[in-house]
Amino acid sequence: MSHTADLVLRNARIHTVDPDLPEAEALAVRAGRIAWVGADADAATWIGPDTTVLDGAGRRVLPGFIDAHNHVRLGSDDACVQLAGVRTLAGIHERIGAWLAANPDAEWIEAEAFDYSAIPDGRMPRASDLDPITGGVPAFVLSYDVHTAWLNSAAIKRLGITRDSDILPFGRVDKDPETGEPTGFIKDFAVRGLSRDGHRALRELGLPWASADRQYGRLAKSLDDAIRFGITTVVEPQNSLDDLALYTRARHEGRLRSRIVAALFHPRGTTAADLDEFAEAARAYADDRLRVGPLKLYIDDVVEPRTAALLEPYCGCAHHRGETFYPAEEFADLLAELDGRGFQCFVHATGDRGIRTVLDAVEHARTVNGERDARHQVVHVECLDPADVSRFAELGVVACMQPRHCAPEIAGPGQDWAENVGEERWHKAWPMRSLHAAGAVLALSSDWNVAEMDPMVGVYTALTRAPLAGGPSWIPAETLDVETTVHGYTMGSAYANFLEHERGSLTVGKLADFVVLSRDIMTIAPADIPGTVCEVVAVGGEIVHTA
């Protein structure tokens, strides 16, 4: 029969995320795209002698997840001491000590995912906190959000940092207010250390973490995890032109099973010539497996070390309210320039003043260039003033948010985020329901490796705002329902990246990217969603993972 399919999925409970046909029982795939969606009774006409038939066995099927903000290139590094979940300085010493005992000849100690709350008295870490356990071996420790780095005294010396150092290619040096000596705490690492120049500087200084092979190892491992979790499209939000070779290598070696959208990092100082190179890269990488194009910018940093930009001072501070990386007028002119050149911008903004600065800049760009379908994104939207909620939809700005970030055990009462902002501002924390109700597009994501990559963890948190282990919700008024949440991880993220005609729903003509789940997350209790696995993952109709 001429219209037989390459693959037919039968006997399933398909949540299509297509309002014209919300539920179905079967679908057919031809040449990598969905050829038909409908009732199981009609599926047989699509089956020929060469058709692969996949029995859904009554399981729930969803479109493949689109993770709108996932640092697969940073990944999680097996060569690093893993500090996730350690909440005391003694615990950090124990982990590093055990690693040193197993690696006595190590030339560097590298660690990742330290939690700010592990440092006593709410202060930031110092070299003297590491020196007793690390001795003369240089130590380089990244925070869980990769926004700061923590060095011991040997690493300060090895990296050439002195009391005269201030702004380095890989960060901003924190200094003791009394002695003027570097403390070992490096701010703005995400903004500088992950830039092209910052990475090159660290590589030239001999930091193993920055080597190309270590980078590729992190990427390959994260790509394997993405497919296992049913993430069929990954948006990697911050890359230099140098990093594109990593994706090309992964594709050549068969590791690029998820589709990639790679945004290019636009640090301060990016030139017109750089923008020309960015535009050329967007033209060169433009297929459905690897697309380059959006630009990543920062307007502020993060709440935990009090480097996000707030409208009012941090709790317990008379005056300090954080800074924006650009004066407001300069940023507005910059965004207008980028918008005028046709670039889509992803802007990291966590504080209410930082977010307002971005929204003001988008409004300015519209005044200068006229309205266009730009789909600029505010990424994170952690502390949003109620006066700015409606502006997202009014300005066509996407809210790219990470539900797991607002989990009580990460950001809630007793944690640095909640304590720094203060209880009187908790109502501003990750207002996902308010944004959705106001008509904003939500693009939901993991922010791996800041938080778990598994979309099930994010779905659970969006529905409950409760700890992963169970317990009271934090700000339950801002929870989402399951349909809205699934939309945010599929069509919302597709729309946010101009992919809605190709991905995000199981609709005839779209790419056949779908997942078969072990549990029906649309109907089960939210507490049962974590632990749900993708039993089948298909990309372009090809089954690329089975559990």
C-alpha positions in Angstrom: 0.0 0.0 0.0 1.5 3.3 -1.1 0.8 5.2 2.2 2.1 2.6 4.6 4.2 4.0 7.4 7.7 3.4 8.6 6.5 3.2 12.2 3.1 2.9 13.8 2.5 3.4 17.5 -0.7 1.7 18.6 -2.8 1.1 21.7 -1.5 4.2 23.5 -2.9 7.1 25.4 -1.5 10.0 23.4 -1.7 13.5 24.9 -0.9 15.4 21.7 -0.6 19.0 23.0 -2.6 19.9 19.9 -5.9 21.6 20.7 -7.5 20.4 17.5 -7.0 16.8 18.5 -6.0 16.7 22.2 -6.1 12.9 22.7 -5.5 10.0 20.4 -4.7 6.3 20.5 -2.3 5.8 17.6 0.0 7.6 15.2 1.9 6.8 12.1 5.4 8.0 11.0 6.8 8.4 7.5 10.2 9.9 6.6 10.7 11.1 10.1 7.5 13.0 10.4 4.0 12.3 11.7 1.8 11.2 8.8 -1.4 10.4 10.8 -2.8 10.6 14.3 -6.1 9.0 15.3 -8.0 6.1 16.7 -6.4 2.7 17.1 -9.1 1.1 15.0 -7.9 3.0 12.0 -4.2 2.3 12.5 -4.1 -1.0 10.5 -4.4 0.8 7.2 -0.9 2.3 7.8 0.8 -1.0 8.5 2.7 -2.8 5.7 5.2 -5.6 5.6 8.1 -3.2 6.4 6.3 -1.2 9.1 7.7 -1.2 12.6 4.7 -1.6 15.0 5.2 -0.3 18.5 2.6 -1.4 21.1 1.9 1.4 23.5 0.3 -1.1 25.9 -2.1 1.6 27.1 0.8 3.8 28.3 0.9 7.6 28.2 2.6 9.2 25.2 3.7 12.8 25.0 5.7 14.9 22.6 9.4 14.8 23.2 10.4 17.3 25.9 12.0 20.5 24.8 14.3 21.7 27.5 14.5 25.4 26.9 17.6 26.1 29.1 20.0 23.2 29.6 23.7 23.6 29.9 24.6 20.2 28.4 28.0 21.5 27.5 28.8 22.2 31.1 27.3 18.9 32.3 28.5 17.1 35.3 32.2 16.2 35.4 33.3 12.8 36.6 36.8 14.1 37.3 35.4 16.6 39.9 34.7 16.1 43.5 30.9 16.1 43.6 29.5 18.4 46.4 25.8 18.3 45.5 23.7 17.9 48.7 26.5 18.8 51.1 25.2 21.4 53.5 28.2 22.0 55.8 31.8 23.0 55.5 32.8 19.8 57.4 30.9 17.8 54.8 32.8 19.6 52.0 36.1 18.8 53.8 35.1 15.1 54.1 34.3 14.8 50.3 37.5 16.5 49.3 39.6 14.5 51.8 38.1 11.2 50.5 38.9 12.3 46.9 42.4 13.2 47.8 43.0 9.9 49.5 41.9 8.2 46.3 43.9 10.5 44.1 47.1 11.2 46.1 49.1 12.4 43.0 46.5 14.9 41.8 48.0 18.2 40.5 44.7 20.0 40.8 41.6 19.4 43.0 38.5 20.3 41.1 35.0 20.2 42.6 31.6 21.3 41.6 28.1 22.1 43.0 29.0 23.6 46.3 26.0 25.1 48.0 26.3 28.6 49.5 24.4 27.5 52.6 27.3 25.2 53.5 29.4 28.2 54.5 28.9 29.3 58.1 27.2 32.5 59.2 25.7 33.3 55.8 29.1 34.6 54.5 30.8 33.8 51.2 33.6 31.2 51.1 37.3 32.0 51.5 40.6 30.3 50.6 41.2 29.7 54.3 38.1 27.5 54.4 39.7 25.1 51.9 43.4 25.3 52.9 43.2 22.9 55.9 42.0 20.0 53.8 43.7 20.8 50.4 47.2 21.8 51.6 49.5 22.8 48.8 47.4 21.3 46.0 45.6 24.0 44.1 41.8 23.7 44.4 39.1 25.1 42.0 35.6 24.7 43.3 32.5 25.8 41.3 29.2 26.7 43.0 26.1 24.7 42.1 24.8 27.5 39.9 28.3 28.0 38.2 28.1 31.7 38.9 31.0 31.8 41.3 34.3 29.9 41.9 36.1 29.3 45.1 39.9 28.9 45.2 42.4 27.9 47.9 45.6 29.7 48.5 47.6 27.5 46.2 45.1 28.1 43.4 45.2 31.9 43.9 49.0 31.7 43.5 48.8 29.3 40.5 46.3 31.5 38.7 48.4 34.6 39.2 45.9 36.4 41.4 47.3 39.2 43.6 46.0 42.1 45.6 46.3 44.2 42.4 44.0 41.8 40.5 40.4 43.0 40.0 38.6 42.0 36.8 40.1 38.8 35.4 39.1 37.1 32.1 37.3 34.5 34.2 35.7 36.6 37.0 35.8 39.4 39.5 38.2 39.0 42.5 36.6 39.4 45.9 39.0 41.1 48.4 39.2 41.3 52.1 37.9 44.8 53.1 40.6 45.1 55.8 43.7 43.7 54.2 42.9 44.2 50.4 44.1 40.6 49.8 42.1 38.3 47.5 39.8 36.1 49.6 39.7 33.2 47.1 36.1 33.9 46.1 35.6 34.7 42.4 32.3 36.4 41.4 30.8 36.7 37.9 32.2 33.3 36.8 29.2 32.5 34.6 29.5 35.9 32.9 33.3 35.8 32.4 34.7 32.3 33.0 32.3 30.7 30.6 33.1 33.2 27.9 35.4 32.5 25.0 38.2 34.6 26.5 37.6 33.3 30.0 37.8 29.7 28.9 40.9 30.2 26.9 42.6 32.0 29.8 41.8 29.1 32.2 43.0 26.6 29.6 46.3 28.5 29.2 46.8 28.6 32.9 46.6 24.8 33.0 43.2 24.2 34.6 42.3 20.7 33.5 38.5 21.5 33.8 38.9 23.9 30.9 40.5 21.4 28.4 38.7 20.5 25.2 38.6 16.8 26.1 37.1 17.4 29.5 34.5 19.7 27.8 33.6 17.0 25.3 33.3 14.4 28.1 30.8 16.6 29.9 28.8 17.2 26.7 28.7 13.6 25.7 27.6 12.4 29.1 24.9 15.1 29.3 23.6 14.3 25.8 23.2 10.6 26.9 21.2 11.8 29.9 19.0 14.0 27.8 17.9 11.2 25.6 17.3 8.9 28.6 15.0 11.6 30.1 13.1 12.0 26.9 14.5 15.5 26.0 14.4 15.4 22.2 15.4 19.0 21.8 18.0 20.8 24.0 18.4 24.5 24.1 22.0 25.1 25.2 21.9 28.7 26.2 25.6 29.9 26.3 28.2 28.9 23.8 31.2 30.6 22.2 32.0 30.0 18.5 34.9 27.7 19.7 32.3 25.4 21.3 30.5 24.6 18.1 33.2 22.1 17.2 32.1 20.0 20.2 28.6 19.6 18.8 30.0 18.8 15.4 32.2 16.1 17.0 29.2 14.7 18.9 27.2 14.5 15.7 30.0 12.8 13.9 30.4 10.2 16.7 26.7 9.5 16.9 26.2 11.1 20.3 23.9 13.9 19.1 20.7 12.0 19.4 18.8 15.0 20.8 18.3 18.0 18.5 20.3 21.1 19.6 19.6 24.8 19.6 22.8 26.6 20.6 22.7 30.2 21.7 25.9 32.3 21.4 27.2 34.2 24.3 27.3 38.0 24.0 29.5 39.2 26.8 30.2 42.9 27.3 32.7 44.0 24.8 31.3 41.9 21.9 32.1 43.8 18.7 30.3 44.4 15.4 32.7 42.0 13.8 31.7 39.4 16.4 28.1 39.9 15.5 28.9 39.3 11.9 30.6 36.0 12.9 27.5 35.1 14.9 25.2 35.7 12.0 27.5 33.6 9.7 27.4 30.8 12.3 23.6 31.0 12.3 23.6 30.5 8.5 26.1 27.7 8.7 24.3 25.7 11.4 20.6 25.7 10.5 19.2 22.2 10.1 16.8 20.4 12.4 19.6 18.6 14.3 21.8 21.6 15.1 20.7 25.2 14.9 22.7 28.2 16.1 21.3 31.7 16.4 20.0 33.3 19.6 22.3 35.5 21.7 22.7 35.1 25.5 23.2 38.2 27.6 23.2 38.9 31.3 21.7 41.9 33.0 22.4 40.8 36.6 23.7 37.8 38.5 22.1 35.7 41.3 20.3 36.2 44.6 22.3 33.8 46.8 25.6 35.8 46.8 23.5 39.0 46.6 24.6 39.9 43.1 21.2 40.0 41.5 19.7 43.5 41.0 16.8 44.2 43.3 14.5 47.2 43.5 15.0 47.5 47.2 18.0 46.5 49.4 18.7 42.9 50.3 17.2 41.8 53.6 19.5 42.9 56.5 21.3 45.5 54.2 20.8 49.2 54.6 21.7 50.0 51.0 23.0 47.1 49.0 20.6 46.0 46.3 23.0 44.5 43.7 24.0 45.9 40.4 23.1 45.5 36.8 26.0 44.6 34.4 25.0 47.6 32.2 23.4 50.9 33.0 19.8 50.8 32.0 20.0 53.2 29.1 23.1 51.4 27.7 21.4 48.1 27.9 18.3 49.4 26.2 20.4 50.8 23.3 22.2 47.5 23.0 19.1 45.4 22.9 17.6 47.8 20.3 20.8 47.3 18.2 20.6 43.5 18.4 16.9 43.5 17.8 17.4 45.7 14.8 19.9 43.2 13.4 17.2 40.5 13.8 18.8 38.6 16.7 16.7 36.9 19.3 18.0 37.6 22.8 18.0 35.3 25.9 18.6 37.6 28.9 19.5 36.2 32.3 17.6 38.2 34.9 16.8 37.0 38.4 16.2 40.2 40.5 13.1 42.4 40.1 15.2 45.4 39.1 17.1 43.2 36.6 13.9 41.9 35.1 12.4 45.4 34.8 15.5 46.6 33.1 15.2 43.9 30.4 11.5 44.6 29.9 12.2 48.3 29.6 14.9 47.5 27.0 12.5 45.4 25.0 9.9 48.2 25.1 12.6 50.6 23.9 13.6 48.3 21.1 10.0 48.2 19.9 9.9 52.0 19.9 13.2 52.2 17.9 12.6 49.3 15.4 8.9 48.8 15.4 7.1 45.8 16.6 8.3 42.4 15.3 7.9 38.8 16.4 11.2 38.8 18.2 10.4 36.4 21.1 13.1 37.8 23.3 13.3 35.8 26.5 13.8 36.7 30.2 15.6 33.7 31.6 14.9 32.6 35.2 12.4 35.3 36.3 13.1 34.5 39.9 11.9 37.6 41.7 9.3 39.5 39.7 7.5 42.6 40.8 3.7 42.2 40.3 3.7 45.5 38.3 5.7 43.8 35.6 3.7 40.5 35.3 1.4 41.8 32.5 4.3 43.2 30.5 5.6 39.9 29.3 2.5 39.2 27.2 2.2 42.9 26.2 5.7 43.0 24.9 5.8 39.4 23.4 8.5 38.4 25.9 8.8 34.7 26.8 9.3 33.7 30.4 11.9 30.9 30.3 11.7 29.4 33.8 13.0 26.5 35.8 10.4 25.1 38.3 12.9 23.2 40.3 14.7 26.4 41.3 11.7 27.4 43.5 11.6 24.1 45.5 11.5 24.9 49.2 14.7 22.9 49.9 16.6 25.0 47.4 15.1 28.5 47.6 12.5 28.5 50.4 12.5 29.5 54.1 15.8 28.9 55.7 17.7 28.9 52.4 19.9 31.7 51.2 17.5 32.8 48.4 14.5 33.3 50.7 16.5 34.8 53.5 18.3 37.3 51.2 15.1 38.5 49.6 13.1 38.6 52.8 9.6 37.2 53.6 7.9 40.4 52.5 9.0 39.7 49.0 8.4 36.0 48.8 5.2 36.6 46.8 7.5 37.7 44.0 9.2 34.3 43.8 8.8 32.4 40.5 5.2 33.6 39.8 4.5 31.0 37.1 0.7 30.9 37.6 0.4 34.7 37.5 2.5 34.9 34.3 0.4 32.2 32.6 -2.9 33.8 33.7 -1.6 37.1 32.3 -1.1 35.5 28.9 2.7 35.1 29.0 4.3 32.2 27.2 6.1 29.9 29.6 9.1 27.9 28.3 10.0 25.5 31.1 13.4 23.9 31.5 15.9 22.3 33.9 18.9 24.6 33.9 21.0 21.5 34.2 23.5 21.2 35.8 22.3 23.8 38.3 19.3 21.5 38.9 18.3 17.9 37.9 17.9 17.4 34.2 14.9 15.0 34.6 11.7 16.8 33.4 9.7 14.7 35.9 11.4 16.6 38.7 10.5 19.9 37.1 6.9 18.8 36.4 6.4 17.7 40.0 7.8 21.0 41.4 5.6 23.1 39.1 2.5 21.2 40.3 3.4 21.3 44.0 6.2 23.8 44.9 6.9 21.1 47.5 10.2 19.4 48.4 11.2 16.4 46.3 11.0 14.2 49.4 7.5 15.6 50.3 6.4 18.2 52.8 4.8 21.6 52.8 4.5 23.7 49.6 6.1 27.1 49.4 3.9 29.7 47.8 1.3 27.2 46.5 -0.7 30.0 44.9 1.8 30.0 42.1 1.6 26.3 41.3 0.5 25.2 37.7 -1.8 22.4 36.6 -0.4 19.5 34.7 -1.7 20.5 31.2 -0.1 23.9 31.5 3.1 22.4 32.8 3.4 19.8 30.0 2.6 22.6 27.5 5.5 24.6 29.0 7.9 21.7 28.5 6.7 21.1 24.9 4.8 23.7 22.9 5.8 26.6 25.1 9.5 25.8 24.6 8.9 25.1 20.9 7.3 28.5 20.4 10.0 30.2 22.5 12.5 29.0 20.0 10.5 29.5 16.7 10.0 25.8 16.5 6.3 25.5 16.9 5.7 24.5 13.3 8.1 21.6 13.6 8.0 20.4 17.2 6.1 20.7 20.5 3.0 18.7 19.6 2.1 15.4 18.0 0.5 16.9 14.9 0.5 15.7 11.3 3.5 17.1 9.4 5.7 17.7 12.5 8.9 15.9 13.4 8.0 12.5 15.0 9.7 13.2 18.4 7.8 11.4 21.2 8.1 9.6 24.5 6.3 6.6 26.0 6.1 7.0 29.8 6.1 4.4 32.5 3.3 6.2 34.4 0.5 8.5 33.3 1.6 11.8 34.6 -1.5 13.5 33.3 -3.7 11.6 35.8 -1.6 10.2 38.7 -1.0 12.0 42.0 1.9 14.6 41.7 3.8 12.7 44.4 4.0 9.7 42.1 5.5 11.7 39.1 9.2 11.6 40.2 10.5 8.2 39.3 8.5 8.1 36.1 10.8 7.0 33.3 10.8 7.2 29.5 10.4 3.6 28.4 10.6 4.6 24.7 12.1 7.7 23.2 11.8 8.4 19.4 13.5 11.2 17.5 12.3 11.6 13.9 10.5 8.3 14.2 13.7 6.5 15.1 13.6 4.7 18.4 16.8 6.0 20.1 16.2 4.8 23.7 14.3 2.1 25.4 14.3 1.5 29.2 
